[in-house]
């Protein structure tokens, strides 16, 4: 659990300085407000009266108000009160975010409330507190519920905590594996000790930089004379900022600003949240569905076989399909399918959408089918009309599946927004990419799969810039399977029984052939006496999945370059690793009993 807490804490720290947090920073900074000040000569009573005349005092104190100096004291004396508003604002945000991230969906469902209710409550709180800072009469009305509660119990920090609670309901940090684990667990009501620990540590991690920012605001307000002498103007400015922020959040203006900024914390966040340790710990919070997908790694630069594509299940509604009819993956055999997991308020997803839409437009006629799986991060993203409206605004016209129960998310063992899965024409997952980036690489692999599905396909120019020569002319993945082998040259294959093959002297471009004794099967070929595989290829790297036990000799253009020792279950072995792409003839000579599955190229 300590490792899980550390992962959550570090993930929260990185998230709190990311572009996704920028909209709340002005409010957090101003929420620090001026601290308590020494009253001028003549006593605290006159100072307090002047503060109220300027609209500064009050029981709840306002989120950005100048603190009341204190209770009535003897003339000529003074007492400094401590300004705890920065702590109250951040505490409200942490408590609100943590509580509703875990229990919000359950409470909303149990009470039969609209999915948007928490967002509306947060916006309302932000507007009301903003109006209270601008108009003292409104603040007085807001303070009436606290009128009978002693000052020391509620204190001036009451409205500051309420402000933080409102921000917590509107707080949409950048989505990573940690936040995904929290959100998914909360959506399903599967709250464990580990999930609570992860949530609290993540919230505390985000709170530390925000608290530093709020304390900086308090220090500036206390040290800069203009803040002390223009308290009323500061309150009006702070209230206006809060109202403007509420309007910007309501109309998604903040999202447009966030999209325009690069995610400068992406590499740091991935280094923490997507490390091997984090993967192991976070995967323990999920079920065991479709474990074969775990055979593949995120974002590798080659196509691999990651198992049969799981079904799209638990979909509550389809958008952009005729009469809302569902899309079945089985009906798309022969097509290359890109599944994009996204959610509309996720800034990372919004930044990746232009690439997804460009690929859909460029390659739809060549056989690519894009399916957006909208797996909500927050309760308000379950609202079908919200998703339909945002889909229309974002210019998405490919099918979108509403995965409100996160059933398809589970089926693909996903843990990231956005996430892209590539499925070949035979229905096998060949590649997936978590998060932003590697767009040119992903597009190159899409083009490879389209060529495999239709070798004569005429593809348009790449949308993410000119693909390098290697991507355009690289040998495609080659399966050693009686049902899936492509570009085979040589004697006819005999299924599931040993046969001696004759290796041809010459091979055509990208062709593969057998020599010696082999048993050709549905999933792999098994070597017998004198077994050899010859392959004409163009690539920098050549890999082969092998299993069994014994040595495997690798020859390039007739020269022995390495000998690999195979021992165990199917594993990817590198046969060729050069600096530049080149064309050559590869020959592999495995010991009897070695199983060979598929060639991949880099």
Secondary structure as UniProt FT lines:
FT   HELIX           2..15
FT   TURN            16..17
FT   HELIX           19..21
FT   HELIX           22..31
FT   TURN            41..42
FT   HELIX           44..53
FT   TURN            54..55
FT   TURN            75..76
FT   HELIX           85..111
FT   TURN            115..116
FT   HELIX           117..134
FT   HELIX           136..143
FT   HELIX           144..146
FT   TURN            147..148
FT   HELIX           151..154
FT   TURN            156..157
FT   HELIX           158..170
FT   HELIX           177..188
FT   HELIX           193..223
FT   HELIX           225..229
FT   HELIX           231..250
FT   TURN            251..252
FT   HELIX           253..259
FT   TURN            264..265
FT   HELIX           266..273
FT   HELIX           276..283
FT   TURN            284..285
FT   TURN            289..290
FT   HELIX           291..295
FT   TURN            298..299
FT   STRAND          317..319
FT   HELIX           322..324
FT   HELIX           329..332
FT   TURN            333..334
FT   STRAND          336..342
FT   TURN            344..345
FT   HELIX           347..363
FT   TURN            364..367
FT   STRAND          368..374
FT   HELIX           379..382
FT   HELIX           384..393
FT   TURN            394..395
FT   STRAND          399..402
FT   TURN            404..405
FT   HELIX           407..411
FT   TURN            412..413
FT   STRAND          419..423
FT   TURN            425..426
FT   STRAND          428..434
FT   HELIX           439..453
FT   TURN            455..456
FT   TURN            463..464
FT   HELIX           469..473
FT   STRAND          478..479
FT   TURN            482..484
FT   STRAND          498..501
FT   TURN            509..510
FT   STRAND          512..520
FT   STRAND          525..527
FT   TURN            529..530
FT   STRAND          532..556
FT   TURN            557..558
FT   STRAND          559..590
FT   TURN            592..593
FT   STRAND          595..601
//
